[in-house]
Structure formats: structure tokens, C-alpha cells
Amino acid sequence: MEQMNLISPEIMAEVSNGNSTKLPDNTLKMLQILASLNTPKELLASMKEIAEFSLHHVRYLAGPLVIHRSPWSDTIPQWLKFACIQDRLELIFTEYEQDQVGVSSTATEVLTYMMPATYEAPLHRDYADLYLWVGNEVLTKYDKLPKGCKSFYEFIGDGDTSNASNNRIIHFNQVKNEFNYRVQVNSTQHS
């Protein structure tokens, strides 16, 4: 039986010689395909370590999912947990291509963390807006909405920008823009 290498010997030789080089796109694509097949994150992290990715990236991929401690934690769907790994890998590849190491989490991880908490008590408006925003991002990305729905907001009936008395109501894009603004403000304050 012949061993198949994910990383070509030429690339490994260049990396070993200290030359700065990027992995070929097909190697990154193979890792993404493995992640989509629900490959254990520890195996994916080992492959990234062999490819000499940042130790921070390897630890982030292999690290545990942070989930709100609650009796409702077991209600998180399995597909969402696997989606966290896929999104972590996607974020790592983006940072890898940009030669940076970030400290962000993915929308999928935020949704996974918050889900059990939403069953325990009502959320403050800011947290409810965040939960709805990440829920829409994740459900849309992973095609988990009912057929014919383009967004979670359309599904719950928030597609209109005004109610019956023609008063403006909160809209998905407003929540998204507000959230993005807050992230940018906080990231500049912590830099």
C-alpha cells in the first residue's frame, strides 16, 4: 500500500529550509473537504501542525467548543458542532492567506455558545439581536432554512421594514450593521 502525502515533498523541503512559502490551494481544499466529512478536529489539527501552521491556529482548531453550561447543552444539534469545526478551519485559512493570527470566533461558535442560554431565560435586547443575527448567518450558510426562505428573518416574518401602523421596526440589516460597528469599535479599543 502506497502512502499518499497531503503536502508535496517539494513544499516540505522549502518549509524545512526556512523559506517562506504557502501551501498549494489543493492542499487547503483537501483539508476543507476532510472537515466537511466530519473528520475529527484533532486529526485536522495534527495535519495543520505537520504543515507548520501557527501553533495558535493548531490549538484553536483542536480546542474544545465553548458551550454555555446548561442542562440544555445536549439540545445543540450535531450538525452545528461540526459546522463550528468547518468554520474554524475556514477562518484559519483566511488568516493564513493574510499572514495573520486573529482572536476572533466564528458566527457558528457564537450561535453554539448562546443556544442553550436562550432556553433558560429571556435575553437582553442586544443579546437577542446578536443571537438572531448569528442564527441567520449560520442557518443561511448551511442551508438549514425551510425551502423557499432566503433568510431567517423572512421565515419569522421580519422581512418588512414597517409594521401595520407604518412605524419602522428593527430589521436584519440594521442588526447586522450595528453588530459589525460594535465589533470594530471594540477591536480598536483593545488594540
Long-range contacts (C-beta under 8 A, 24 or more apart in sequence): 6-30, 6-31, 6-47, 6-51, 7-50, 7-51, 15-51, 15-52, 22-96, 22-97, 23-51, 23-96, 27-51, 28-93, 28-96, 31-89, 31-93, 32-86, 32-89, 32-90, 32-93, 35-85, 35-86, 35-89, 36-86, 38-82, 41-85, 41-88, 44-85, 44-89, 48-92, 53-92, 53-96, 54-96, 54-101, 56-101, 57-92, 57-95, 57-96, 57-101, 60-88, 60-92, 61-85, 61-88, 61-89, 61-92, 65-109, 65-112, 66-109, 66-113, 67-112, 67-113, 67-116, 68-113, 68-114, 68-115, 68-116, 68-117, 69-116, 70-116, 70-117, 70-119, 70-120, 72-115, 72-116, 72-119, 72-120, 73-116, 75-115, 75-116, 75-119, 76-112, 76-115, 76-116, 79-142, 79-144, 80-108, 80-111, 80-112, 80-115, 80-138, 81-112, 83-108, 83-138, 83-141, 83-142, 84-108, 84-109, 84-112, 107-133, 107-134, 107-137, 107-138, 108-134, 108-138, 108-141, 110-134, 111-135, 111-137, 111-138, 129-170, 129-175, 129-178, 129-179, 130-175, 130-179, 132-172, 132-175, 133-172, 133-175, 133-176, 133-179, 136-172
